């Protein structure tokens, strides 16, 4: 696998084959599939009733959200996309190692970028579907006010967020190839980053060092841009541009790191070890 082949565009038939395989595997575990799909509405319900307890939270502290529930709902809805983009590739590679399929996959004439795209594909498609369903449930059942939403802006921010955060997922995958159980450490770090950058509480309530750090996290731009698009219908462009710029720079770098980790694991003969 040469450095040049790493950056060629992935072949869509290879990526779609991996995506279809992951869909069929996930669908075969029907109970887990359903439970994962309904977890989000249950979490939305929790924050819906919490918001009714604290109904008089000042809107000025909620970045344009009309209520605390609206603020937290974005954290839950976007959290599904963040998790899919940044964590699932690491856990997916770990499953591949444990089931013995990673070595067979890497032995095929596929490039690193195609493996990354394939492993990210189904989780992201599923996450976007869940996000749309959760948004519909929050709107029709729980009265989430999205009358001012810019749907074009929302889609733009979500896609830019997925692109920017995919680099974290690819780096997690590289860590799994080298450290094996690295997905656990990376998962905790991504969860902490998501929580501290405004998922369910404003960053302004954090101690100053954490607040300063949170303002530079890509997840903070994702949350701010999504809330601006959904509740104000404007002001999302700057966040989308920052996320797109991060994706443009970080995704190729992360793919290069993943390719190097894959080559190292092949040379060491550790692809199937766990």
C-alpha positions as CSV (number, residue, x, y, z in Angstrom):
1,X,0.0,0.0,0.0
2,X,1.8,3.1,-1.2
3,X,1.3,6.6,0.1
4,X,-0.1,7.6,-3.3
5,X,-2.8,5.0,-3.2
6,X,-3.9,6.1,0.2
7,X,-5.1,9.4,-1.1
8,X,-6.8,8.3,-4.3
9,X,-10.6,8.5,-4.2
10,X,-12.1,5.3,-2.7
11,X,-13.9,3.0,-5.1
12,X,-17.6,3.2,-4.3
13,X,-18.3,-0.5,-4.9
14,X,-15.8,-1.4,-2.3
15,X,-17.1,1.1,0.3
16,X,-20.7,0.1,-0.4
17,X,-19.9,-3.6,0.0
18,X,-18.5,-3.0,3.5
19,X,-21.5,-0.8,4.4
20,X,-23.9,-3.5,3.2
21,X,-22.0,-6.2,5.2
22,X,-22.2,-4.1,8.3
23,X,-25.9,-3.5,7.8
24,X,-26.6,-7.2,7.4
25,X,-24.6,-8.0,10.5
26,X,-26.4,-5.3,12.6
27,X,-29.8,-6.3,11.3
28,X,-29.2,-10.0,12.3
29,X,-29.1,-8.9,16.0
30,X,-32.7,-7.6,15.9
31,X,-33.1,-7.0,19.7
32,X,-29.9,-4.9,19.9
33,X,-30.8,-3.1,16.7
34,X,-34.2,-2.1,18.1
35,X,-32.9,-1.2,21.6
36,X,-30.3,1.1,20.1
37,X,-32.9,2.8,18.0
38,X,-35.3,3.5,20.9
39,X,-32.6,4.5,23.4
40,X,-32.6,8.1,22.0
41,X,-36.3,8.8,22.5
42,X,-36.0,7.5,26.1
43,X,-33.2,9.9,26.7
44,X,-35.2,12.7,25.1
45,X,-38.0,11.9,27.5
46,X,-35.7,12.2,30.5
47,X,-34.5,15.7,29.5
48,X,-38.1,16.7,28.5
49,X,-39.3,16.1,32.1
50,X,-36.2,17.6,33.6
51,X,-36.8,20.7,31.5
52,X,-40.4,20.9,32.9
53,X,-38.9,21.0,36.4
54,X,-36.6,23.9,35.4
55,X,-38.9,25.7,33.1
56,X,-37.7,29.3,33.8
57,X,-34.1,28.9,32.6
58,X,-33.0,32.2,31.0
59,X,-32.9,31.8,27.2
60,X,-29.8,34.0,27.0
61,X,-27.8,31.2,28.5
62,X,-29.0,28.6,26.0
63,X,-27.4,29.8,22.8
64,X,-30.7,30.6,21.0
65,X,-32.6,27.5,22.2
66,X,-36.2,28.4,23.3
67,X,-36.0,26.1,26.4
68,X,-33.6,23.8,28.3
69,X,-35.2,20.8,26.6
70,X,-34.5,22.3,23.2
71,X,-30.9,22.9,24.2
72,X,-30.4,19.3,25.5
73,X,-32.4,17.8,22.6
74,X,-29.7,19.1,20.2
75,X,-27.0,17.5,22.4
76,X,-28.8,14.1,22.2
77,X,-29.7,14.3,18.5
78,X,-26.2,15.5,17.4
79,X,-24.6,13.1,19.9
80,X,-25.7,10.1,17.8
81,X,-23.9,11.6,14.8
82,X,-20.8,12.4,16.8
83,X,-20.6,8.9,18.3
84,X,-21.0,7.3,14.8
85,X,-18.3,9.6,13.3
86,X,-15.8,9.5,16.1
87,X,-16.2,6.2,18.0
88,X,-17.8,3.5,15.8
89,X,-14.8,2.8,13.6
90,X,-12.7,1.9,16.6
91,X,-15.3,-0.4,18.0
92,X,-15.9,-1.8,14.5
93,X,-12.3,-2.7,14.0
94,X,-12.1,-4.3,17.5
95,X,-15.1,-6.5,16.5
96,X,-13.3,-7.4,13.3
97,X,-10.3,-8.5,15.3
98,X,-12.3,-10.5,17.7
99,X,-14.3,-12.3,15.0
100,X,-11.2,-12.9,12.9
101,X,-12.4,-10.9,9.8
102,X,-10.0,-8.0,9.9
103,X,-7.1,-10.1,8.6
104,X,-9.3,-11.3,5.7
105,X,-10.4,-7.8,4.9
106,X,-6.9,-6.4,4.9
107,X,-5.7,-9.2,2.6
108,X,-8.1,-8.0,-0.1
109,X,-7.0,-5.4,-2.7
110,X,-8.6,-2.5,-0.7
111,X,-7.0,0.7,0.4
112,X,-6.9,2.3,3.8
113,X,-9.3,5.1,2.7
114,X,-11.8,2.4,1.5
115,X,-11.7,0.5,4.8
116,X,-12.2,3.8,6.7
117,X,-15.1,4.9,4.4
118,X,-16.7,1.5,4.6
119,X,-16.5,1.1,8.4
120,X,-17.8,4.6,8.8
121,X,-20.6,4.3,6.2
122,X,-23.3,2.3,7.9
123,X,-22.9,3.8,11.4
124,X,-23.2,7.3,9.9
125,X,-26.2,6.4,7.7
126,X,-27.9,4.9,10.7
127,X,-27.0,7.8,12.9
128,X,-28.5,10.4,10.5
129,X,-31.7,8.3,10.3
130,X,-31.9,8.2,14.1
131,X,-31.2,11.9,14.3
132,X,-34.1,12.6,11.9
133,X,-36.4,10.3,13.8
134,X,-35.5,11.9,17.2
135,X,-36.0,15.3,15.8
136,X,-39.5,14.3,14.5
137,X,-40.4,12.8,17.9
138,X,-39.2,15.8,19.8
139,X,-41.1,18.1,17.5
140,X,-44.5,16.3,17.3
141,X,-44.6,14.7,20.7
142,X,-42.6,17.0,23.0
143,X,-43.4,20.3,21.3
144,X,-39.9,21.2,20.2
145,X,-40.2,24.6,18.4
146,X,-38.3,24.5,15.1
147,X,-40.4,27.0,13.3
148,X,-37.4,29.3,12.6
149,X,-35.1,26.4,11.4
150,X,-32.9,26.6,8.4
151,X,-33.1,23.1,7.1
152,X,-30.3,23.7,4.6
153,X,-28.1,25.0,7.4
154,X,-28.9,22.1,9.6
155,X,-28.0,19.6,6.9
156,X,-24.8,21.6,6.1
157,X,-23.7,21.7,9.7
158,X,-24.5,18.0,10.3
159,X,-22.5,16.9,7.2
160,X,-19.6,19.2,8.1
161,X,-19.6,17.9,11.7
162,X,-19.6,14.3,10.4
163,X,-16.6,15.1,8.2
164,X,-14.6,16.9,10.9
165,X,-15.3,14.3,13.5
166,X,-14.6,11.3,11.2
167,X,-10.9,12.2,11.6
168,X,-11.2,11.3,15.3
169,X,-12.8,8.1,14.4
170,X,-10.1,7.1,11.9
171,X,-7.4,8.0,14.4
172,X,-9.2,5.8,17.0
173,X,-9.1,3.0,14.4
174,X,-5.4,3.5,14.0
175,X,-5.0,3.3,17.8
176,X,-6.9,0.0,17.8
177,X,-4.5,-1.4,15.2
178,X,-1.5,-0.5,17.3
179,X,-2.7,-0.7,20.9
180,X,-5.6,-3.2,20.5
181,X,-8.0,-2.0,23.2
182,X,-7.3,1.6,22.4
183,X,-11.0,2.2,21.5
184,X,-11.9,2.2,25.2
185,X,-9.5,5.0,26.0
186,X,-10.5,6.9,22.9
187,X,-14.2,6.4,23.6
188,X,-13.8,7.9,27.1
189,X,-11.9,10.9,25.7
190,X,-14.5,11.5,23.0
191,X,-17.3,11.3,25.5
192,X,-15.6,13.8,27.8
193,X,-15.0,16.2,24.8
194,X,-18.6,15.9,23.8
195,X,-19.9,16.6,27.3
196,X,-17.6,19.5,28.0
197,X,-18.3,21.3,24.7
198,X,-22.0,21.9,25.3
199,X,-24.0,18.7,24.8
200,X,-26.4,19.2,27.8
201,X,-25.1,22.3,29.6
202,X,-23.5,25.6,28.3
203,X,-19.8,25.8,28.4
204,X,-20.1,29.0,30.3
205,X,-20.8,27.1,33.5
206,X,-17.5,25.3,33.4
207,X,-14.4,26.4,35.4
208,X,-12.4,28.8,33.3
209,X,-9.6,26.4,32.1
210,X,-12.2,23.9,30.9
211,X,-14.4,26.6,29.3
212,X,-11.4,28.0,27.4
213,X,-10.5,24.5,26.2
214,X,-14.1,23.7,25.2
215,X,-14.2,26.7,22.9
216,X,-11.6,25.1,20.7
217,X,-13.1,21.7,20.5
218,X,-14.7,20.7,17.1
219,X,-17.7,19.4,18.9
220,X,-18.4,22.9,20.3
221,X,-18.7,24.2,16.7
222,X,-21.0,21.3,15.9
223,X,-23.3,22.1,18.8
224,X,-23.3,25.8,18.3
225,X,-23.9,25.5,14.5
226,X,-26.7,23.0,14.9
227,X,-28.5,25.1,17.5
228,X,-28.1,28.2,15.4
229,X,-29.5,26.5,12.3
230,X,-32.4,24.8,14.2
231,X,-33.6,27.6,16.5
232,X,-32.5,30.8,14.8
233,X,-32.2,29.9,11.2
234,X,-29.1,32.0,10.8
235,X,-25.6,32.3,12.2
236,X,-24.6,28.7,11.4
237,X,-22.4,29.5,8.5
238,X,-19.2,30.3,10.4
239,X,-19.4,27.1,12.4
240,X,-20.0,25.1,9.2
241,X,-17.0,26.7,7.6
242,X,-14.7,25.9,10.5
243,X,-15.9,22.3,10.6
244,X,-15.4,21.9,6.8
245,X,-11.9,23.4,7.1
246,X,-11.1,20.9,9.9
247,X,-12.4,18.0,7.8
248,X,-10.4,19.1,4.8
249,X,-7.2,19.1,6.8
250,X,-7.7,16.4,9.3
251,X,-9.3,13.6,7.3
252,X,-6.4,13.1,4.9
253,X,-4.0,13.2,7.8
254,X,-5.9,10.7,9.8
255,X,-6.2,8.4,6.8
256,X,-2.4,8.6,6.4
257,X,-2.0,7.7,10.0
258,X,-4.4,4.8,9.7
259,X,-2.6,3.5,6.6
260,X,0.7,3.6,8.4
261,X,-0.8,1.7,11.4
262,X,-2.3,-0.8,9.0
263,X,1.1,-1.4,7.3
264,X,2.8,-1.7,10.7
265,X,0.2,-4.3,11.9
266,X,0.6,-6.3,8.6
267,X,4.4,-6.3,9.0
268,X,4.2,-7.3,12.6
269,X,1.6,-10.0,11.9
270,X,-0.7,-8.6,14.6
271,X,-3.9,-7.9,12.6
272,X,-5.7,-10.9,14.1
273,X,-4.2,-10.7,17.6
274,X,-6.3,-9.4,20.5
